[in-house]
Amino acid sequence: MQLESLKMFCDVVETGSFSRAAQLNHVTQSAVSQQIRALENRYEQKLLSRSARQVTPTPAGERLFRGCKEILARFGEVEQEIREQSAEVVGTCTVSTIYSVGLHELQSIQKRLLKTHPKVNLRLIYRRSDQVYDDVILGAAEIGVVAYPQPRAGVDIVPFRDDRLALVCAPTHPLASKSKVSLTALADTPFIAFDREAPTRKALDRIFREKGVELEPVMEMDNVETIKRAVEMGVGVSILPAATVAHELAQGTLVARPFADGTFTRPIGLLVRKGKYLDRGSQAVLDAFKEAAGAED
């Protein structure tokens, strides 16, 4: 019996899903099923109860789950103790991040790591905000990066930075000639928004309500890249973090304008699973985030 089999079993119990456990272990759902079946054959009894909606452990499965978690936790500690006897900081840290941060603001983190810890591999996975929380809680990522971080059981939040928001439009749009743009000026302008469940969209909706501005977006998208392409095509204007359009501003394909109503920002936070021990590689990544944030203060 291999530790990988025990980990897959624990992942199935914790997620209540064979498919989710397969994703966490980077294998097929069939491979997870085979491992579970092998465990059940070993102990000659059912370990999981399968229903249409969820997978739950049987009493025997619950006992095995508790024991496996202890074994895996101790094994992880021993492995880490051995690794950290090395003078060099090595390892891989998986960072789960929303698109609008991961694609535009992490290059400085990677460059910093290359200089200070060249053998630390930063692995980025791009996810929706709710999935980032799940990745951190379930152990699929050591660090998460989200906008407008919200307290959640099992997660610690480390403040990172504030992104300045700006009105973004095509260079030929009438608002491009303004030095500043009032939010009320957007009431009669085709607007491209993030989808309704995105934290940035919810925050912008609150700002519009407070200002008494009613907007009916002509398009709603879940990805900052597709929003930028639509704005470039002249479909409408949008409000985006200024850092996400730095390349387009330099190329002259987009124009960004500040607001006459004041400065609006969105907070970015780092997520770490509560009580999780970060190995030296992951701690180096977290420190690089903190140093990058401090350098901008």
Long-range contacts (C-beta under 8 A, 24 or more apart in sequence): 1-38, 1-39, 1-42, 3-71, 3-72, 3-75, 4-35, 5-35, 5-38, 5-39, 6-68, 6-71, 6-72, 7-68, 7-72, 8-32, 8-35, 8-36, 9-35, 9-36, 9-39, 9-47, 9-61, 9-64, 9-65, 9-68, 10-65, 10-68, 10-69, 10-72, 11-138, 12-36, 12-48, 12-55, 13-48, 13-55, 13-56, 13-57, 13-61, 13-62, 13-65, 14-138, 15-138, 16-54, 16-55, 16-56, 17-54, 17-55, 18-55, 20-138, 23-140, 24-138, 24-139, 24-140, 39-64, 77-277, 80-277, 80-279, 83-279, 83-280, 84-279, 84-280, 88-119, 89-117, 89-119, 89-120, 89-280, 89-281, 89-284, 90-119, 90-120, 90-280, 90-281, 91-119, 91-120, 91-121, 91-279, 91-280, 91-281, 91-282, 92-120, 92-121, 92-122, 92-123, 92-281, 93-120, 93-121, 93-122, 93-123, 93-142, 93-143, 93-281, 93-282, 93-284, 93-285, 94-123, 94-124, 94-125, 94-135, 94-140, 94-141, 94-142, 94-143, 95-122, 95-123, 95-124, 95-125, 95-141, 95-142, 95-143, 95-144, 95-145, 95-285, 96-125, 96-127, 96-131, 96-132, 96-135, 96-136, 96-140, 96-141, 96-143, 96-144, 96-145, 97-124, 97-125, 97-126, 97-127, 97-132, 97-144, 97-145, 97-146, 98-126, 98-127, 98-128, 98-129, 98-132, 98-145, 98-146, 98-147, 99-126, 99-223, 99-224, 99-225, 100-147, 100-200, 100-224, 100-240, 100-241, 100-244, 101-145, 101-146, 101-147, 101-268, 102-126, 102-145, 103-224, 103-225, 103-244, 104-241, 104-243, 104-244, 104-246, 105-161, 105-163, 105-243, 105-268, 106-145, 108-292, 109-285, 109-288, 109-289, 109-292, 112-288, 112-291, 112-292, 113-284, 113-285, 113-288, 116-284, 116-288, 117-281, 117-284, 120-281, 120-284, 120-285, 121-281, 122-285, 128-197, 128-198, 128-222, 129-198, 129-199, 130-197, 132-271, 133-271, 136-271, 136-272, 136-273, 137-273, 139-273, 139-276, 142-272, 142-276, 142-278, 142-282, 142-285, 143-270, 143-271, 143-272, 143-282, 143-285, 143-286, 143-289, 144-270, 144-271, 144-272, 145-268, 145-269, 145-270, 145-271, 146-199, 146-268, 146-269, 146-271, 147-199, 147-200, 147-266, 147-267, 147-268, 147-269, 148-199, 148-200, 148-202, 148-203, 148-266, 148-267, 148-269, 149-267, 149-268, 149-269, 149-271, 150-199, 154-273, 154-274, 155-271, 155-272, 155-273, 155-274, 156-271, 156-272, 156-273, 156-274, 157-269, 157-270, 157-271, 158-269, 158-270, 158-271, 158-272, 158-286, 158-289, 158-290, 159-267, 159-269, 159-270, 159-293, 160-267, 160-268, 160-269, 160-270, 160-289, 160-293, 161-267, 161-268, 161-293, 161-296, 162-265, 162-266, 162-267, 162-268, 163-241, 163-242, 163-243, 163-265, 163-266, 163-267, 163-268, 164-241, 164-242, 164-243, 164-263, 164-264, 164-265, 165-204, 165-239, 165-240, 165-241, 165-242, 165-259, 165-264, 165-265, 165-266, 166-239, 166-240, 166-241, 166-242, 166-245, 166-256, 166-257, 166-258, 166-259, 167-237, 167-238, 167-239, 167-256, 167-257, 167-258, 167-259, 168-228, 168-231, 168-237, 168-238, 168-239, 168-240, 168-245, 168-254, 168-255, 168-256, 168-257, 169-231, 169-237, 169-238, 169-254, 169-255, 169-257, 170-231, 170-232, 170-233, 170-234, 170-253, 170-254, 170-255, 171-252, 171-253, 171-254, 171-255, 172-234, 173-234, 173-237, 173-255, 175-237, 175-257, 176-255, 176-257, 178-257, 179-257, 180-257, 180-258, 180-259, 180-260, 181-257, 181-258, 181-259, 181-260, 182-259, 182-260, 182-261, 183-207, 183-208, 183-211, 183-213, 183-259, 183-261, 184-211, 184-212, 184-213, 186-213, 186-215, 186-237, 187-213, 187-214, 187-215, 189-236, 189-237, 190-218, 190-235, 190-236, 190-237, 191-215, 191-216, 191-217, 191-218, 191-236, 191-237, 191-238, 192-217, 192-218, 192-219, 192-220, 192-221, 192-227, 192-230, 192-231, 192-235, 192-236, 192-237, 192-238, 193-217, 193-219, 193-220, 193-221, 193-238, 194-220, 194-221, 194-222, 194-224, 194-227, 195-220, 195-221, 195-222, 196-220, 198-222, 199-266, 200-241, 200-266, 203-266, 204-239, 207-264, 211-261, 228-254, 239-264, 241-266
